[in-house]
Amino acid sequence: MADQSDNSLDLTSLRLVVADHVAPFFERVLESRRDLVLALHVIGSAVTDDFDPQRSDINSVVVVREMDLELLDLLGSLCHEFEDSRIGPPMLITPKYIERWRDASPIELLDVKLVNTLVYGVDLLSPVEIGRAPVRLQCKRELRSRLITLSRGYVSAAGNKRRLTALLHDSVFGIAPLMRGILYARGEEPPTTTGPLFDALASFVGTTALSFKEVYWMKLRQTKMSVSRVRAILEDYYRAIETLIDVVDEIEAPDT
């Protein structure tokens, strides 16, 4: 089990720009409530090659002994103070919540477990065992829900380019964790960065994986497109999700 039990921050595994931004934030948290904090993790793109200093937020997990409103007030104040550093509101969890999280939302827990760097305290995430079966079931639910959302959103948009574009942007939220969940359910080791992640997806769904990559980069770069192009991408994206549902349905149900 990883351990930063010397009671100080260890930012050596972070890229310099991320370390410079989170150091004063975390130091203020520890100065005020070190008694409550069990661990601090930086998560998401900030610890992968996907990080873009101009666009990416710096997200984190704060593991606490118990929930505390004073700590929440402190974090709210600090997030406002460090807004220019793109520090996102931390995710607060307790050891008990980690156990519940494993059953309720295994995809999200899996993603945090795979894509994080411990910078303070004892690592309670890495030892958590996440079964492939609950991940597979959540993947099936998520994919079917996305199909319904896309079809209803398309009808509501009534051909309006701005609404169709927003529909695509919204639909790609959380797509990377879902892709990692599918690979994990198949018994594979999911890549942490999006490029290799979409490449791994293409290895078993073929060219339809390009739709996920295109929508992902479309949102990230705020690409301007004609309404006909947006509609074409949306149709390809819908078909790609249908293909993924078939893939997940064909995964042999694991024992755990």
CORCORRA-V112182 format. One record per residue. N is the residue number from 1. RES is the residue in three letters. PHI is phi in whole degrees, 0 to 359 (999 if undefined). PSI is psi in whole degrees, -180 to 180 (999 if undefined). Layout:
# CORCORRA-V112182
n=N res=RES phi=PHI psi=PSI
n=N res=RES phi=PHI psi=PSI
This chain:
# CORCORRA-V112182
n=1 res=MET phi=999 psi=127
n=2 res=ALA phi=296 psi=147
n=3 res=ASP phi=211 psi=125
n=4 res=GLN phi=246 psi=52
n=5 res=SER phi=279 psi=9
n=6 res=ASP phi=281 psi=6
n=7 res=ASN phi=73 psi=20
n=8 res=SER phi=226 psi=161
n=9 res=LEU phi=288 psi=141
n=10 res=ASP phi=237 psi=100
n=11 res=LEU phi=256 psi=12
n=12 res=THR phi=294 psi=-23
n=13 res=SER phi=272 psi=-4
n=14 res=LEU phi=266 psi=152
n=15 res=ARG phi=295 psi=153
n=16 res=LEU phi=302 psi=-43
n=17 res=VAL phi=296 psi=-37
n=18 res=VAL phi=291 psi=-44
n=19 res=ALA phi=300 psi=-43
n=20 res=ASP phi=298 psi=-35
n=21 res=HIS phi=280 psi=-41
n=22 res=VAL phi=276 psi=-23
n=23 res=ALA phi=305 psi=-56
n=24 res=PRO phi=295 psi=-31
n=25 res=PHE phi=295 psi=-53
n=26 res=PHE phi=294 psi=-36
n=27 res=GLU phi=299 psi=-40
n=28 res=ARG phi=293 psi=-39
n=29 res=VAL phi=299 psi=-47
n=30 res=LEU phi=290 psi=-36
n=31 res=GLU phi=300 psi=-37
n=32 res=SER phi=272 psi=-40
n=33 res=ARG phi=221 psi=45
n=34 res=ARG phi=300 psi=-30
n=35 res=ASP phi=296 psi=-25
n=36 res=LEU phi=263 psi=-23
n=37 res=VAL phi=273 psi=124
n=38 res=LEU phi=267 psi=-35
n=39 res=ALA phi=200 psi=153
n=40 res=LEU phi=233 psi=129
n=41 res=HIS phi=234 psi=139
n=42 res=VAL phi=265 psi=133
n=43 res=ILE phi=232 psi=172
n=44 res=GLY phi=75 psi=-155
n=45 res=SER phi=299 psi=-23
n=46 res=ALA phi=298 psi=-18
n=47 res=VAL phi=246 psi=16
n=48 res=THR phi=232 psi=174
n=49 res=ASP phi=287 psi=-5
n=50 res=ASP phi=283 psi=-10
n=51 res=PHE phi=296 psi=130
n=52 res=ASP phi=238 psi=112
n=53 res=PRO phi=303 psi=-25
n=54 res=GLN phi=274 psi=-22
n=55 res=ARG phi=237 psi=-32
n=56 res=SER phi=278 psi=137
n=57 res=ASP phi=279 psi=157
n=58 res=ILE phi=256 psi=110
n=59 res=ASN phi=255 psi=157
n=60 res=SER phi=209 psi=164
n=61 res=VAL phi=238 psi=132
n=62 res=VAL phi=246 psi=115
n=63 res=VAL phi=268 psi=122
n=64 res=VAL phi=239 psi=158
n=65 res=ARG phi=296 psi=-40
n=66 res=GLU phi=202 psi=158
n=67 res=MET phi=291 psi=145
n=68 res=ASP phi=212 psi=123
n=69 res=LEU phi=294 psi=-33
n=70 res=GLU phi=295 psi=-37
n=71 res=LEU phi=293 psi=-40
n=72 res=LEU phi=298 psi=-41
n=73 res=ASP phi=298 psi=-42
n=74 res=LEU phi=298 psi=-47
n=75 res=LEU phi=297 psi=-39
n=76 res=GLY phi=298 psi=-43
n=77 res=SER phi=294 psi=-42
n=78 res=LEU phi=292 psi=-39
n=79 res=CYS phi=299 psi=-38
n=80 res=HIS phi=293 psi=-42
n=81 res=GLU phi=295 psi=-37
n=82 res=PHE phi=259 psi=24
n=83 res=GLU phi=302 psi=-39
n=84 res=ASP phi=293 psi=-19
n=85 res=SER phi=272 psi=3
n=86 res=ARG phi=61 psi=35
n=87 res=ILE phi=279 psi=117
n=88 res=GLY phi=279 psi=160
n=89 res=PRO phi=300 psi=125
n=90 res=PRO phi=295 psi=154
n=91 res=MET phi=272 psi=120
n=92 res=LEU phi=262 psi=129
n=93 res=ILE phi=221 psi=157
n=94 res=THR phi=247 psi=163
n=95 res=PRO phi=305 psi=-38
n=96 res=LYS phi=294 psi=-37
n=97 res=TYR phi=294 psi=-35
n=98 res=ILE phi=301 psi=-42
n=99 res=GLU phi=294 psi=-42
n=100 res=ARG phi=291 psi=-37
n=101 res=TRP phi=301 psi=-39
n=102 res=ARG phi=300 psi=-34
n=103 res=ASP phi=273 psi=-36
n=104 res=ALA phi=276 psi=-43
n=105 res=SER phi=219 psi=69
n=106 res=PRO phi=297 psi=-29
n=107 res=ILE phi=297 psi=-45
n=108 res=GLU phi=294 psi=-42
n=109 res=LEU phi=296 psi=-42
n=110 res=LEU phi=302 psi=-43
n=111 res=ASP phi=295 psi=-43
n=112 res=VAL phi=295 psi=-40
n=113 res=LYS phi=297 psi=-39
n=114 res=LEU phi=281 psi=-34
n=115 res=VAL phi=240 psi=73
n=116 res=ASN phi=208 psi=158
n=117 res=THR phi=231 psi=122
n=118 res=LEU phi=284 psi=128
n=119 res=VAL phi=241 psi=-8
n=120 res=TYR phi=198 psi=140
n=121 res=GLY phi=88 psi=-160
n=122 res=VAL phi=257 psi=133
n=123 res=ASP phi=283 psi=108
n=124 res=LEU phi=262 psi=-3
n=125 res=LEU phi=271 psi=-46
n=126 res=SER phi=302 psi=-39
n=127 res=PRO phi=288 psi=-12
n=128 res=VAL phi=292 psi=127
n=129 res=GLU phi=267 psi=127
n=130 res=ILE phi=245 psi=120
n=131 res=GLY phi=289 psi=147
n=132 res=ARG phi=290 psi=-33
n=133 res=ALA phi=299 psi=-51
n=134 res=PRO phi=294 psi=-31
n=135 res=VAL phi=295 psi=-45
n=136 res=ARG phi=300 psi=-44
n=137 res=LEU phi=295 psi=-41
n=138 res=GLN phi=292 psi=-37
n=139 res=CYS phi=301 psi=-44
n=140 res=LYS phi=298 psi=-45
n=141 res=ARG phi=295 psi=-44
n=142 res=GLU phi=296 psi=-45
n=143 res=LEU phi=295 psi=-44
n=144 res=ARG phi=295 psi=-38
n=145 res=SER phi=296 psi=-38
n=146 res=ARG phi=294 psi=-38
n=147 res=LEU phi=298 psi=-46
n=148 res=ILE phi=297 psi=-44
n=149 res=THR phi=298 psi=-41
n=150 res=LEU phi=296 psi=-46
n=151 res=SER phi=294 psi=-43
n=152 res=ARG phi=293 psi=-40
n=153 res=GLY phi=295 psi=-36
n=154 res=TYR phi=295 psi=-43
n=155 res=VAL phi=297 psi=-45
n=156 res=SER phi=295 psi=-33
n=157 res=ALA phi=292 psi=-27
n=158 res=ALA phi=51 psi=40
n=159 res=GLY phi=83 psi=0
n=160 res=ASN phi=287 psi=123
n=161 res=LYS phi=298 psi=-42
n=162 res=ARG phi=299 psi=-42
n=163 res=ARG phi=289 psi=-38
n=164 res=LEU phi=294 psi=-41
n=165 res=THR phi=296 psi=-44
n=166 res=ALA phi=298 psi=-36
n=167 res=LEU phi=298 psi=-44
n=168 res=LEU phi=295 psi=-44
n=169 res=HIS phi=300 psi=-45
n=170 res=ASP phi=294 psi=-36
n=171 res=SER phi=291 psi=-24
n=172 res=VAL phi=275 psi=-8
n=173 res=PHE phi=298 psi=127
n=174 res=GLY phi=78 psi=12
n=175 res=ILE phi=290 psi=-37
n=176 res=ALA phi=296 psi=-48
n=177 res=PRO phi=301 psi=-37
n=178 res=LEU phi=295 psi=-42
n=179 res=MET phi=297 psi=-41
n=180 res=ARG phi=296 psi=-38
n=181 res=GLY phi=298 psi=-41
n=182 res=ILE phi=296 psi=-45
n=183 res=LEU phi=297 psi=-42
n=184 res=TYR phi=297 psi=-42
n=185 res=ALA phi=297 psi=-28
n=186 res=ARG phi=277 psi=-1
n=187 res=GLY phi=86 psi=17
n=188 res=GLU phi=258 psi=164
n=189 res=GLU phi=268 psi=111
n=190 res=PRO phi=286 psi=134
n=191 res=PRO phi=294 psi=154
n=192 res=THR phi=270 psi=-26
n=193 res=THR phi=264 psi=154
n=194 res=THR phi=289 psi=-36
n=195 res=GLY phi=303 psi=-60
n=196 res=PRO phi=299 psi=-29
n=197 res=LEU phi=295 psi=-48
n=198 res=PHE phi=291 psi=-32
n=199 res=ASP phi=295 psi=-42
n=200 res=ALA phi=296 psi=-38
n=201 res=LEU phi=296 psi=-41
n=202 res=ALA phi=296 psi=-23
n=203 res=SER phi=294 psi=-21
n=204 res=PHE phi=232 psi=-5
n=205 res=VAL phi=242 psi=-2
n=206 res=GLY phi=73 psi=-148
n=207 res=THR phi=291 psi=-14
n=208 res=THR phi=297 psi=-23
n=209 res=ALA phi=297 psi=-23
n=210 res=LEU phi=298 psi=-30
n=211 res=SER phi=296 psi=-42
n=212 res=PHE phi=296 psi=-43
n=213 res=LYS phi=296 psi=-42
n=214 res=GLU phi=295 psi=-44
n=215 res=VAL phi=293 psi=-39
n=216 res=TYR phi=300 psi=-49
n=217 res=TRP phi=286 psi=-29
n=218 res=MET phi=301 psi=-44
n=219 res=LYS phi=289 psi=-46
n=220 res=LEU phi=299 psi=-40
n=221 res=ARG phi=263 psi=1
n=222 res=GLN phi=52 psi=47
n=223 res=THR phi=293 psi=134
n=224 res=LYS phi=272 psi=130
n=225 res=MET phi=220 psi=159
n=226 res=SER phi=288 psi=161
n=227 res=VAL phi=295 psi=-35
n=228 res=SER phi=295 psi=-38
n=229 res=ARG phi=291 psi=-41
n=230 res=VAL phi=299 psi=-42
n=231 res=ARG phi=295 psi=-40
n=232 res=ALA phi=295 psi=-42
n=233 res=ILE phi=296 psi=-42
n=234 res=LEU phi=298 psi=-41
n=235 res=GLU phi=295 psi=-45
n=236 res=ASP phi=298 psi=-40
n=237 res=TYR phi=295 psi=-41
n=238 res=TYR phi=298 psi=-45
n=239 res=ARG phi=296 psi=-36
n=240 res=ALA phi=295 psi=-39
n=241 res=ILE phi=294 psi=-39
n=242 res=GLU phi=301 psi=-42
n=243 res=THR phi=297 psi=-41
n=244 res=LEU phi=295 psi=-37
n=245 res=ILE phi=299 psi=-43
n=246 res=ASP phi=299 psi=-41
n=247 res=VAL phi=298 psi=-46
n=248 res=VAL phi=294 psi=-39
n=249 res=ASP phi=298 psi=-30
n=250 res=GLU phi=274 psi=-9
n=251 res=ILE phi=294 psi=129
n=252 res=GLU phi=296 psi=125
n=253 res=ALA phi=300 psi=116
n=254 res=PRO phi=284 psi=164
n=255 res=ASP phi=285 psi=-29
n=256 res=THR phi=229 psi=999
